[in-house]
């Protein structure tokens, strides 16, 4: 069983903010959904509740004694895409899908070490090397049918820019946003065909037994691997700033990633600016009148790359 008080507050707040009444209703029904799913799949709870902003995770033991986790998330486009990606990667550098319910969106995933993420590795070069190796394996996989494509996303972003730029209060920010859009426009006709994770940062890599480190929480997309670099560049940003040399750190990360993935640096830089554009458009839609300081630093670090 899952008690009402065990539903994490940040998960409830996330659903209320993102989905309004529909989200609040799903959260209200979550204890009953968890109980029904545990019983139907003959799962026994085996640890404390964990969650992100989108899903509830329960450590469980299956009827055959296998340790696993039950992940519950409101069914939507992203949930369906995650299932496609998990099946396609089939455990290669990615958490393994053991079972799923297409109606509820529930998944049983292999158990990893949820207490130890790649952010626990102090040496940034070592951590980024691990992440780059995982990302290279993930994007080497041709994308299957049924996923969103970067070409459509790029076209939609470019349509939003003329209106969005008027909401920025700083002329320098407006100039940057327009420049990022120009970079995307130059690349939009060749958006790529790889299977992207879309959110691979240090906290989405967990320690494991069958491999030292394994990726989790994909948001699969079809596109150019250069569009997948930003979460890695932005990882552990507070630590990057605290070291006092963010430009140097980001450049070193970018060079390592592009070397390991075998990417053309100019093209990868252009698609990374596209990712900054996407994030900025989301922020502007939420009422933010300035570009994120981290985005400005990352953009500057890509000069001459």
Residue pairs with C-beta under 8 A, 6 or more apart in sequence:
1 31
1 34
1 35
1 38
2 30
2 31
2 34
2 35
2 49
2 56
2 58
3 31
4 31
6 31
6 49
7 27
7 30
7 31
7 49
7 56
8 49
8 51
8 56
10 51
10 53
11 27
11 51
11 52
11 53
11 55
11 56
12 24
12 27
14 23
14 53
14 54
15 23
15 24
15 26
15 27
15 74
16 23
16 24
16 27
17 23
19 26
19 74
22 74
23 74
26 74
30 56
30 72
33 72
33 104
33 106
34 56
34 58
34 70
34 72
37 43
37 70
37 72
37 101
37 104
37 106
38 44
38 45
38 58
38 60
38 70
41 62
41 70
41 99
41 108
42 62
42 63
43 58
43 60
43 61
43 62
43 63
43 68
43 70
43 108
44 60
44 61
45 58
45 59
45 60
46 59
46 60
46 61
46 67
47 58
47 59
48 59
49 56
49 57
49 58
50 56
50 57
50 58
50 59
50 114
51 57
52 217
54 73
54 78
55 71
55 72
55 73
56 71
56 72
56 73
57 69
57 70
57 71
57 72
57 114
58 69
58 70
58 71
58 72
59 67
59 68
59 69
59 111
59 114
60 67
60 68
60 69
60 70
60 108
61 67
61 68
62 68
62 98
62 108
66 98
67 111
68 98
68 108
68 109
68 110
68 111
69 108
69 109
69 110
69 111
69 112
69 114
70 106
70 107
70 108
71 106
71 107
71 108
71 109
72 104
72 105
72 106
73 79
73 105
73 107
74 105
75 103
75 104
75 105
76 105
77 148
78 219
79 105
80 146
81 146
81 147
81 148
81 219
81 220
81 221
82 107
82 217
82 218
82 219
82 220
83 97
83 100
83 102
83 107
84 144
84 146
84 147
84 220
85 94
85 147
85 195
85 197
85 218
85 220
86 94
86 95
86 96
86 97
86 107
86 218
87 97
88 141
88 143
88 144
88 195
88 220
89 138
89 141
89 195
89 218
90 96
91 110
92 137
92 138
92 141
93 134
93 137
93 138
93 211
93 214
93 215
94 138
94 214
94 215
94 216
94 218
95 109
95 110
95 112
95 206
95 214
95 215
95 216
96 109
96 110
97 107
97 108
97 109
98 108
98 109
98 110
99 107
99 108
100 106
100 107
100 108
101 107
109 216
110 208
112 206
112 207
112 208
112 214
112 216
113 206
113 207
113 208
114 206
116 206
116 207
117 202
117 203
117 204
117 205
117 206
117 207
118 127
118 130
118 131
118 202
118 203
118 205
118 206
118 213
119 127
119 202
119 203
119 235
119 236
121 127
121 130
121 202
124 236
124 239
124 249
124 253
125 252
125 256
127 202
127 235
128 232
128 235
128 252
128 253
128 256
128 257
129 256
129 260
130 205
130 212
130 213
131 200
131 201
131 202
131 205
131 232
131 235
131 257
132 232
132 256
132 257
132 259
132 260
132 261
133 260
134 200
134 205
134 213
134 214
134 215
135 197
135 200
135 215
135 225
135 228
135 232
135 257
135 260
135 261
136 260
136 261
136 262
138 195
138 196
138 197
138 200
138 215
138 218
139 194
139 195
139 196
139 197
139 225
139 228
139 261
140 194
141 194
141 195
142 193
142 194
142 195
143 193
143 194
143 195
143 196
143 220
143 222
144 195
147 195
147 220
147 221
147 222
148 221
148 222
149 191
149 221
149 222
149 223
150 191
150 192
150 196
150 221
150 222
150 223
150 224
150 227
151 188
151 189
151 191
151 223
153 221
153 223
153 278
154 184
154 187
154 188
154 191
154 274
155 188
157 181
157 184
157 274
157 277
157 278
157 281
158 181
158 184
158 185
158 188
160 281
161 177
161 178
161 181
161 277
161 281
164 177
164 280
164 281
164 284
164 285
165 174
165 177
165 178
167 284
167 289
168 174
168 177
168 284
168 289
168 290
168 291
169 289
169 290
170 290
170 291
173 290
173 291
176 291
176 296
176 299
177 277
177 280
177 291
179 273
180 273
180 274
180 276
180 277
180 280
180 299
181 277
183 269
183 270
183 273
183 274
183 277
184 270
184 271
184 273
184 274
184 277
186 270
187 224
187 267
187 270
187 271
187 274
190 224
191 222
191 223
191 224
192 222
192 223
192 224
192 225
192 226
192 227
193 222
193 223
194 222
194 223
194 224
194 225
195 220
195 221
195 222
196 220
196 221
196 222
196 223
196 225
196 227
196 228
197 204
197 215
197 218
197 219
197 220
197 228
198 218
198 219
198 220
198 221
198 227
198 228
198 231
199 217
199 218
199 219
199 231
200 215
200 218
200 228
200 231
200 232
201 231
201 232
201 234
201 235
202 235
202 236
203 235
204 215
204 216
204 217
204 231
205 213
205 214
205 215
205 216
206 213
206 214
206 216
207 213
208 214
221 227
223 271
224 267
224 271
225 261
225 263
225 268
226 263
226 267
226 268
226 269
226 270
226 271
226 272
227 271
227 272
227 274
227 275
229 254
229 257
229 258
229 268
229 271
229 272
229 275
230 272
230 275
230 276
230 279
230 298
232 253
232 257
233 250
233 253
233 254
233 257
233 272
233 298
233 301
234 294
234 298
237 294
240 246
240 249
240 250
243 249
246 297
246 301
247 297
247 300
247 301
250 297
250 298
250 301
251 301
251 305
254 265
254 268
254 269
254 272
254 301
254 302
254 305
255 265
255 305
257 263
257 268
258 264
258 265
258 268
261 268
265 305
266 305
268 305
269 302
269 305
272 298
272 302
273 299
273 302
276 295
276 298
276 299
279 292
279 295
280 291
280 292
280 295
283 291
283 292
